[in-house]
Amino acid sequence: MRKVIFNISISLDGYFEGPDHNIDWHIVDDDLNAYSLELLQNIDVLIFGRRIYELMAGYWPAVTDDNPIAKEMNETPKLVFSRSLKTVEWKNSQLASGSIADEVARLKQIHGDGLLCVGGSELASAFLEQGLVDEVRVILVPILLGKGKPVFGDIKRRHELKLLWTKKFESGNIIMAYEPTPR
């Protein structure tokens, strides 16, 4: 059964995007690119909410295919959850037709590597609240934003997590991988 990995970068004060939805504070270096490429090569489907999908679809198709991350981003199948989009244009993208729980249950049953949820706070919270996440990976960026949108601002209950591993990059980014534990 495929596992669902939720992956997101956050500031030290817990925001996944700054004011005006900006993410220009992310530290993207060779270490992060190598991590991202390895992660992308070990998943079968990217899962997005509308806003992250639109951000990614506005960026990655324009990056040349000699960039290995762009190649993975553009070629990997993508499932988009949105209440407002009627179509998705980015290569290998499709709109989810069922509920989050139904779509994820269907995808988890298909043989393969894994599902990568790249998202914002609403999608992350929905996945956590419904018990659909098998691993949470947080890339902690060494910056304090002071304000922005918290990544898990929409959760309604406490979620216990077990630390699986950490990795520190020269840039100061730290990746922490957690497994949600049963209540």
N, C-alpha and C positions, 0 to 999 in steps of 0.2 A: 504494500500500500504506500502510495506517495505521501510524503510529509509536506506540511505547509510551513514555510519559513517567512516570517515577517522581518523585513530589513529596513532600517531607517537611520538617518543621521540626525543627531540632536545636539543642541548647545548644552553647555554645562549647567545652565539654568532651566533645561528641560523643554526648549522650544524646537520644533522641527522646521518651522519657517519663521522668519522675522516679520517685522511690520511690512505691510503691503505685499505679503506672501513671498518675500525675497528669500533666496537661498544662496546669495552671493558670498556668504560667509563660510561655506563648506570648504574644507581643505582637501583638494584633489591632487594627489601626488602619485608617484610610481607605485608606492606600496598599496594605496587605495585602489588604483587601477588594476594591479595584479590580483588583489582580493576580489574585486568586482568581476573580473574576467573569469576567475576560477568558479565563483558562485554561479555566474550565468551559464557556464559550461556544464554545470551539474544540476540544472533544473530543466523542466519541460515546458512550463507555462508561466508567463508573467501575469500577475493580477493587479489591476489598477482601479482606483476610483476615478471619477471624471476629471477632477482638477489635475491630478498627477499625470493622468493619461494625456491630457491636452498639453501640459508642460513638456512631457517626454516626446510626444508626437510632433511638437513644434521644433524640437532640437535634433533628435537622433537621425531622422531620415536625411537631413542635410549634411551629416558628417560622412566623410568618405569611407567606403567599405574597406580601405586598407587599415582602418582603425579596428582592431579585433573586438573591442567592446561595442562599437557601432554595429559591426556585423552581427554579433549575438543579439543585441537589442532589436535590430531590424528583422532578423530571421526567426527569432523565437516566437511561438504563438502567444497571443495576448488576449486576456479576457478582461473586459471593462464593465464595471458596475456603475450605472448612471441612471438617474430618474429623468434627466433632461435631454441627453443625446439621443438622436434618432438613428444616426449612422456613425461609423468609425472608419477612417480612411487609411490609417497607418497600416502598412503591410502586415499580414498575418494577425489582424485584430478582429475581434468580434464582441458584440455587446452580449452581456449576460441576459438570458431570457428568463431564468428562474430566480428564486430567492438565493441569498448568499449561502445559506445552509445546503440547499438542494444542489447548487452548482458545485460547491466545494466537495460535497459527498460524491457527486458524479465523477469529478476529476480525480479524487483520491483513489477511486476504484480502478482507474486505468493504470496498467503497468507502466512504470517509468521511474524517473529520478525524484522529482519534487516540484513543488509549486512555490513560486516566489511572489509574495505580496509586497509590492512597493507602493506605499501609500501614505495617505495623510491620516489625520486623527480619526475621522469618522469611520473609515474602512478598518483601521487598526482596532478601534474600540468595538466595532461590530464583530470582527473575527474573534477577538478575545472574549467578549461577552457570550458568544455562542459556542465557545470551546473548540474553535476550528484551527487554532494556531498550535503547531507542534514545537516551534522554536522561535524565539524572539531574538533578533540580532540588532543591537544598538551600537551605532558608531558615534561615540562621544567626541565631539569637536571641541578643542580647547578655546572656547569663546563664551563670554557672557553677553547675551543680547539685551537683557533688561525688559524686553517685551516681545510678543509674538504670539504664535499659536502653540499651545502645549500638545504634545503628541498623543497623550492618553487622556485628554480632557473630557472625553465623553463616556468613560467607563463608569458603571453604576455600582460596582462592588469591588472588593479587594481581590487581587489575583496574586497568589504566591508563586514565586519563580525560583528555580534551582539553577545556579550558575554552572554552565557546562565548560566554558573556556573563555579566555581573554587573549587578546593580541594587541601589543602596543606598536605603533608606527613612529618612525623618526619625527614626523610632523607634529606629534603630540596626539593625533587621533588614537583612540582606543576602541577596539571592537570587543563587545561583551555579548556572549551568546547564552541565552537562558532557555530553560524548558519550563513551561507552565506545569505546576504540580496540581494533582486532584485536590478538591476541597474536602 
